[in-house]
Amino acid sequence: MRVLHVLDHSIPLHSGYTFRTRSILREQRALGWETFHVTGAKQNSGDMLEETVDGLHFYRTPESKGALAKMPVLHQVNVIDGLAKRLAEIIPQIQPDV
């Protein structure tokens, strides 16, 4: 089974969220599932589009540098829009089941 995880942020950032996610991904892989991972702009990965951490490959969503990115409420809309665009690029490549 090919599973795509859409994440707010991930390792190497340190939080309970990232460590729980890493554990879930490892357990799913132990079951024989193929896992794929994309993070939103809150990862703060700059212009990096892909990164491998602890043996897990992540697709990164770059931060927007437009005017909306600087406005409090519209910033969140901008984050969602950027993630939707990144998913549109990734999904045809990996063709997840879930």
N, C-alpha and C positions, 0 to 999 in steps of 0.2 A: 504494500500500500504506500502511495506517495502522499505525504501530508505537508501542506504549506502552513507554517505558523506566521501570523502577522503580529508583530510585536511593537510595543511602544519603544522599548530600548532593551539592550541585552549586554551580556558580558562583552568586553572586559569591564564595563561599569559595575560597581559593587552595590547591590541592593538585594533585599529578600526576593524581589520579583525576578531579578536576573539569575540568582542561584537556584530558585525553584524551577525556572524555565529550563536551565541547563540540565537539571536532574530529570525533568520530564522528557526532554529530547534524548538523553542517554538511555532512559528506560524504553522509549519507543523504538530506538535503534536496536536495543537488545532483543526486542520482539521481532526484529527483521524489517521494520518499517523504514522507508526512506523519508527522512525529514528535510525540509527546506525552510529557510528562515529569512524573513524580511523585517527590517526595523524602520520606523518612521524617522522623521527629521530630528526628533528629540534625542536621538542617539548622539547628535553632535559629531558626526563622523567627517565633517567637512565635505570635500568633493570625492571622497573615497566611495566607490560604488560596490565593492565587495571586500570582505575581510574574513580570514579564518582565525578562530580563537578556540583554543582547547580542542582542536580537531573538529570543530563545527564551523561550517561555511555560512556566512551571513551576507545577504544582499542588503545594502544600505541605501537609504533614501537621502539624497543631499538636501541641505537646508536651502530654502528659497531666500533669495536676496532682494526680492521685490518689495514694494511699498507695503503690501498687506502683511508681510512678515514682521513689521514693526508696530502694528496696531493690535492692542490687547485682544479684543474679541475676534477680529478678522484673522489674527495669527493662527488661531485654532482651525479655522476654515482652510487656511493656507496649508497647514500641516496635513490635514485630511486629503486635500486635493493633490498634494505632492505624493502622498502614499498611494492614492488611487492611480496616479500616472505611473508610478514605479511598478505597481502590481500589474498594470496593463502590459508592461515590458517583460516582466518575469514569467507570468503565468503561461504564455504560449511556449516559452522555452522549456519549462519544467513539467508542464501538464500534470498538475496534482490531481489526485482522486478526491482529496478533501482539503 
